Amino acid sequence: MATTELPANLRADVETLWAYHDMGHQPHRCDVGIGLGSHDLGVAIHTARLYQQGCSPTRTSTRPRSC
């Protein structure tokens, strides 16, 4: 997967937003893994990796927008 360098003028704001959303939770086993809708493919990839690591016997994803 290609990566894009974050412009320097945005880094501080992005780090603030990341710190706000990062709850510091450690993954643990659950009944269903749910990837909440996003246009960021990283969400689906991360959900799939957790599934492959055995965190849940099944997984699902929501859509990025209402229909």
C-alpha positions in Angstrom: 0.0 0.0 0.0 1.4 3.4 -0.9 2.0 6.0 1.8 1.8 9.7 1.5 4.0 12.1 3.5 2.0 14.3 5.8 2.6 18.0 5.0 4.6 19.7 7.9 2.1 22.5 8.3 -0.6 19.9 9.2 1.4 17.5 11.5 0.6 19.3 14.8 -3.1 19.4 14.1 -3.2 15.8 12.9 -1.3 14.6 16.0 -3.7 16.5 18.3 -6.7 14.9 16.6 -5.0 11.4 16.7 -4.3 11.8 20.5 -8.0 12.8 21.0 -9.3 9.7 19.3 -6.7 7.2 20.5 -8.3 5.6 23.5 -5.3 3.4 24.2 -7.4 0.2 24.3 -5.7 -3.1 23.7 -7.6 -5.5 21.3 -9.2 -8.5 23.0 -11.5 -11.3 22.0 -15.1 -10.4 21.2 -18.2 -11.9 19.5 -18.2 -9.7 16.4 -15.6 -7.3 14.9 -17.2 -4.2 13.5 -15.4 -1.8 11.1 -17.3 1.5 11.2 -17.9 3.1 7.9 -15.1 5.2 6.5 -13.6 6.1 3.1 -10.2 5.2 4.7 -9.2 1.7 3.5 -7.1 1.5 6.6 -10.2 0.9 8.7 -11.2 -2.2 6.7 -7.6 -3.5 6.6 -7.2 -3.1 10.4 -10.6 -4.8 11.0 -9.5 -7.7 8.7 -6.1 -8.0 10.6 -7.9 -8.2 13.9 -10.1 -10.9 12.5 -7.1 -12.8 11.1 -5.4 -12.6 14.5 -8.5 -14.4 16.0 -10.0 -11.5 17.9 -13.5 -12.5 16.7 -15.1 -15.4 14.9 -16.8 -13.0 12.5 -16.6 -9.5 11.3 -18.7 -6.9 9.5 -18.3 -3.4 8.2 -20.8 -0.5 7.9 -21.0 1.7 4.8 -19.2 5.1 4.8 -22.5 6.9 4.2 -26.2 6.5 4.5 -28.2 5.3 1.5 
